[in-house]
Amino acid sequence: MSTESLFKPFQYKNLTLKNRIVMAPMTRAQSDNGVPTQQIADYYARRAAAEVGLILSEGTVINRPASKNMQNIPDFYGTEALNGWKNVIDAVHENGGKMGPQIWHVGDTRSTPDYPVEDMEKASTMTLEDIQDTITQFAASAKSAKDLGFDVLEIHGAHGYLIDQFFWEVTNTRTDEYGGKTIKERSKFAVDVVKAIRAAVGEDFTIIIRLSQWKQQDYSIKLANTPEEMEDWLLPLKEAGVDIFHCSQRRFWEAEFEGSDLNFAGWAKKITGQPTITVGSVGLKGDIMGTFSGQGTEKEDLTELTRRLERGDFDLVAVGRALLQDPEWAKKIKEQNTEALLDFSAESLGVLY
């Protein structure tokens, strides 16, 4: 199994990476009252020191009511939390890594027993004033990321959270300018968020957006059922300022549309001409949904992944659970030490290795 293609440098605008491996965002909810600890800094620094090209943080929330649904999800606003993130990025840089925060609002998602949220913001009920302030707060967190010295940032627009709730006709029943019958119309909120972030960080700072067809509310849903609908969804985001599309699938090898074996990241690159990130069960046989029900999964070789990467379907590869289980996963792949790769145990979700 040749993995040489995974270790070619990548460069786009201000972002220069030593290889194509990205640590995918994974919610850990272990930041005390929203403030990242030294343990969090050490967790990311270990991956930076072990050949991960780009680290994307767990979701970090903006300064809005109900932006998170668990108490220990990290904030990306306020002096104490931002000081914690400065410690994180400094530790990553000291270990030779590059990193960006994933900026997030959970929207109308169910609260948890330890963090009840009574006033969840809904895409169908937010006032225009709420919407404008939310856009402002996304931009404020983005500017903080640049000011703290992060190398890139990612907007969380996937998996049924706030931005994705505007995309989806089931959750977006608005009748004003932020609603609409088409995916292009319902993308206005995301487009406005991207424009505000671009204005806040300038032209040279790289903006990633994470998108998904599937939702945690419905695994089988598709926002775009045809390549033409995907154009209507992605091209306005590109025009607004998105540089890289991070295309979330449960299984990266699954084709997005009939008649082609291109996956979501492949189609996004074909449509937009922008770099894309693929993700979804990389290095593992079982998908993420099994993990949430406590299932582990065996490791899997990377032959199909590297075939698609070498073909040019996508530019970067995000690795989640395999890197969560083993901080040295990328280093072992580089050294062809596949015997030392670990199977994934669901217990790892609760541990900061």
HUCOR-V126256 format. One record per run of one state. SS is the DSSP state (@ for helix, = for strand, . for the rest). FROM is the first residue (numbers start at 0). TO is the last residue. Records with the same first field share a line. If there is no record, write none. Layout:
BEGIN
SS->FROM-TO  FROM-TO
END
This chain:
BEGIN
.->0-2  7-8  12-13  17-19  23-30  32-33  35-36  48-52  61-73  75-77  94-97  104-110  112-113  115-126  148-150  156-157  159-160  167-181  186-186  201-205  212-213  215-216  218-225  240-242  248-262  272-273  279-282  284-286  292-295  297-297  299-301  311-314  319-319  325-327  334-336  340-342  344-344  350-352
@->3-6  37-47  78-93  127-147  161-166  182-185  187-200  226-239  263-271  287-291  302-310  320-324  328-333  337-339  345-349
=->9-11  14-16  20-22  31-31  34-34  53-60  74-74  98-103  111-111  114-114  151-155  158-158  206-211  214-214  217-217  243-247  274-278  283-283  296-296  298-298  315-318  343-343
END
